[in-house]
Amino acid sequence: MAFKIIWSAFAETQLDEIYQYYKDEASETIAKKLLQEIIQAPNRLINNPHIGQEELLLKNREIQYRYLIYKNYKIIYAIDDKNSLLKIADVFDSRQNPTKLKRVK
């Protein structure tokens, strides 16, 4: 069964920040292209959501989080098998200090 992807408000905020950064530092064209690629990356999870590795830094949470890598970004997600949903919780720039991943928002 194919899963549906939904993005949290926090993940969407992260996407907005990524877009703005690349728009300011590179160009609007580069920012749009990167954003589209990040948004498309989780599509490969639709038929096999368990291919992402478990996120060990979030292991102590009630929800099990997994991640998918796209370029420098970790796309953090949770699987809702009951409702066939993939919930994208965060888009984390892996060049940052890994402990920042534990932030709560």
Phi, psi and omega in degrees: 000135179282139179267153176259139180263130173233147183251133176287161177298323179296316178297320178296323176297319178297319177299318178299318180293320177298313179302310183298319179300309182289330176296316181286321187268338182235270177197164179296323179299313179295317180300314180297317181296313180298316180299315178299319180294318178297317181295326180281334185306317181292350180301333179288352177272346188307316182264348180212076187291345184272008180286338177286148179282155176290137179276104185294330179291344179246018185297332182280000179279158179295321179270138176276123179256144176235171179216157177232136179263132170226115185052242181265011188245138171262123176262107185270130182216162175237151181254128174249089183298322184301319182255006181054049180240143169249117183256110178281117185265330187200153169236109190248126177287112186288359175277354177277170174299124184303332181293342176296340180297334182282001181303154181242120176209000000 
